[in-house]
Amino acid sequence: MARVVLITGSTDGIGRAAARQLAAGGMHVIVHGRSRTKVDLALAALREELPGGQLDGVAFDLGTLAGVKRGAELVLALAPKLHVLVNNAGIFAPERVLNADGIEATLAVNYIAPYALTALLAPRMIESAAEAGEPSRVIDVASVAHTRGRIHLDDLQLASSWTGYAAYAQSKLAIVIHAMQLAEHCDPAQLVAYSVHPGVIATKLLRQGFGPVQGKPVEQGAQAIAMLAGGVTTEPSGSYFDHGVATPPSSVARDANLRKALWDATALLAKL
Ligand SMILES: NC(=O)c1ccc[n+]([C@@H]2O[C@H](COP(=O)([O-])OP(=O)(O)OC[C@H]3O[C@@H](n4cnc5c(N)ncnc54)[C@H](OP(=O)(O)O)[C@@H]3O)[C@@H](O)[C@H]2O)c1
């Protein structure tokens, strides 16, 4: 039976190219986006390109906790088995906006949503690992920008010091830490987690966040993800990958006390 992978934010950019690569490689891909119309358009294009591909779609907004909880229910109803979760969806916000939960939007979409979605789907992923006889995988799409980030434990919403870049870099540092914390908490025979910098890739996020920067093709970013989602790695759970190579994350991410403090603060924000 094909391994089942959910890729968040696979209606566009790197996620969409990763969906194509993983479906072409024989995985059963669940395409996700916030708009049902965009999910259906992406699915139709993929089905035309890959007539034998195993593809499903699901639409939900990662911008609020209610959206994430509803989305997890949709995924659990759609997928009796789930072997890989790629937390790929992300934003670079043009201004500081709080969501319906009172959480700053960058932190909400790029970090709190994947934290909550992973927690809600992990039991299904662990069951699926037992049957498959190999661990399920969480792939967190991070960024080299995490090395410029700080975790503002006393002000995660950056109420007093918000810039788009500071919020983005903090969220990407937090998602690197997420994979490391999952590795610490989970039995690696059941669930392993990695984070990955996909490269500087020409997408709408790159344009919105960084202006007219030259990016590489989406296929290149997708390869970095597909390698971890569909391939074999002997690197330990929790590793961060840059250009296909396990690389030490920033010194902040290597601070175990900071990681635990963030984990505890996140549990409160995610209200799980
Ligand atoms: N591009 C780069 O150079 C680069 C570098 C390092 C890391 N990354 C990371 O790579 C990941 C993918 O980014 P990308 O560059 O491919 O960006 P993108 O082309 O803008 O794609 C982002 C995807 O996330 C979805 N999304 C955004 N907000 C969402 C929400 N609230 N709920 C559900 N889905 C949502 C988008 O849906 P819509 O299409 O509806 O907006 C889209 O499918 C991100 O995590 C990003 O931080 C990118």
The ligand as an SDF file (V2000), in Angstrom:
LIG
                    3D

 48 52  0  0  0  0  0  0  0  0999 V2000
   10.3260   30.6230   -1.0500 N   0  0  0  0  0  0  0  0  0  0  0  0
   11.4590   30.6300   -0.3170 C   0  0  0  0  0  0  0  0  0  0  0  0
   12.5270   31.1510   -0.7350 O   0  0  0  0  0  0  0  0  0  0  0  0
   11.4730   29.9880    1.0350 C   0  0  0  0  0  0  0  0  0  0  0  0
   12.6950   29.9660    1.7390 C   0  0  0  0  0  0  0  0  0  0  0  0
   12.7230   29.3560    2.9910 C   0  0  0  0  0  0  0  0  0  0  0  0
   11.5720   28.7710    3.5070 C   0  0  0  0  0  0  0  0  0  0  0  0
   10.3990   28.8200    2.7980 N   0  0  0  0  0  0  0  0  0  0  0  0
    9.2200   28.1900    3.3950 C   0  0  0  0  0  0  0  0  0  0  0  0
    8.6340   27.3070    2.4500 O   0  0  0  0  0  0  0  0  0  0  0  0
    7.2400   27.1560    2.7540 C   0  0  0  0  0  0  0  0  0  0  0  0
    6.4210   27.2860    1.4890 C   0  0  0  0  0  0  0  0  0  0  0  0
    6.5080   28.6250    1.0470 O   0  0  0  0  0  0  0  0  0  0  0  0
    6.4600   29.0770   -0.4910 P   0  0  0  0  0  0  0  0  0  0  0  0
    7.6490   29.9080   -0.7100 O   0  0  0  0  0  0  0  0  0  0  0  0
    6.1940   27.9140   -1.3640 O   0  0  0  0  0  0  0  0  0  0  0  0
    5.2080   30.0750   -0.4230 O   0  0  0  0  0  0  0  0  0  0  0  0
    3.8500   30.2010   -1.2700 P   0  0  0  0  0  0  0  0  0  0  0  0
    4.1100   29.9480   -2.7050 O   0  0  0  0  0  0  0  0  0  0  0  0
    3.2830   31.5020   -0.8570 O   0  0  0  0  0  0  0  0  0  0  0  0
    2.9730   28.9930   -0.7230 O   0  0  0  0  0  0  0  0  0  0  0  0
    2.4750   28.9940    0.5910 C   0  0  0  0  0  0  0  0  0  0  0  0
    1.3620   27.9860    0.7040 C   0  0  0  0  0  0  0  0  0  0  0  0
    0.8260   28.0750    2.0460 O   0  0  0  0  0  0  0  0  0  0  0  0
   -0.5800   28.2980    1.9620 C   0  0  0  0  0  0  0  0  0  0  0  0
   -1.0790   29.0750    3.0940 N   0  0  0  0  0  0  0  0  0  0  0  0
   -0.7020   30.3040    3.4910 C   0  0  0  0  0  0  0  0  0  0  0  0
   -1.4400   30.7090    4.5370 N   0  0  0  0  0  0  0  0  0  0  0  0
   -2.2950   29.7080    4.8370 C   0  0  0  0  0  0  0  0  0  0  0  0
   -3.3310   29.5420    5.7900 C   0  0  0  0  0  0  0  0  0  0  0  0
   -3.6550   30.4930    6.6750 N   0  0  0  0  0  0  0  0  0  0  0  0
   -4.0130   28.3740    5.8090 N   0  0  0  0  0  0  0  0  0  0  0  0
   -3.7360   27.4060    4.8980 C   0  0  0  0  0  0  0  0  0  0  0  0
   -2.7910   27.5200    3.9490 N   0  0  0  0  0  0  0  0  0  0  0  0
   -2.0810   28.6560    3.9240 C   0  0  0  0  0  0  0  0  0  0  0  0
   -0.7370   29.0750    0.6500 C   0  0  0  0  0  0  0  0  0  0  0  0
   -2.0920   29.0960    0.2220 O   0  0  0  0  0  0  0  0  0  0  0  0
   -2.5750   30.2600   -0.8150 P   0  0  0  0  0  0  0  0  0  0  0  0
   -2.0470   29.8250   -2.1300 O   0  0  0  0  0  0  0  0  0  0  0  0
   -4.0440   30.2330   -0.6800 O   0  0  0  0  0  0  0  0  0  0  0  0
   -1.9420   31.5390   -0.3450 O   0  0  0  0  0  0  0  0  0  0  0  0
    0.1990   28.2670   -0.2480 C   0  0  0  0  0  0  0  0  0  0  0  0
   -0.4050   27.0670   -0.6590 O   0  0  0  0  0  0  0  0  0  0  0  0
    6.9320   28.2110    3.8210 C   0  0  0  0  0  0  0  0  0  0  0  0
    6.8860   27.6010    5.0800 O   0  0  0  0  0  0  0  0  0  0  0  0
    8.1120   29.1620    3.7400 C   0  0  0  0  0  0  0  0  0  0  0  0
    8.3480   29.8440    4.9450 O   0  0  0  0  0  0  0  0  0  0  0  0
   10.3360   29.4070    1.5810 C   0  0  0  0  0  0  0  0  0  0  0  0
  1  2  1  0
  2  3  2  0
  2  4  1  0
  4  5  1  0
  4 48  2  0
  5  6  2  0
  6  7  1  0
  7  8  2  0
  8  9  1  0
  8 48  1  0
  9 10  1  0
  9 46  1  0
 10 11  1  0
 11 12  1  0
 11 44  1  0
 12 13  1  0
 13 14  1  0
 14 15  2  0
 14 16  1  0
 14 17  1  0
 17 18  1  0
 18 19  2  0
 18 20  1  0
 18 21  1  0
 21 22  1  0
 22 23  1  0
 23 24  1  0
 23 42  1  0
 24 25  1  0
 25 26  1  0
 25 36  1  0
 26 27  1  0
 26 35  1  0
 27 28  2  0
 28 29  1  0
 29 30  1  0
 29 35  2  0
 30 31  1  0
 30 32  2  0
 32 33  1  0
 33 34  2  0
 34 35  1  0
 36 37  1  0
 36 42  1  0
 37 38  1  0
 38 39  2  0
 38 40  1  0
 38 41  1  0
 42 43  1  0
 44 45  1  0
 44 46  1  0
 46 47  1  0
M  CHG  2   8   1  16  -1
M  END
$$$$
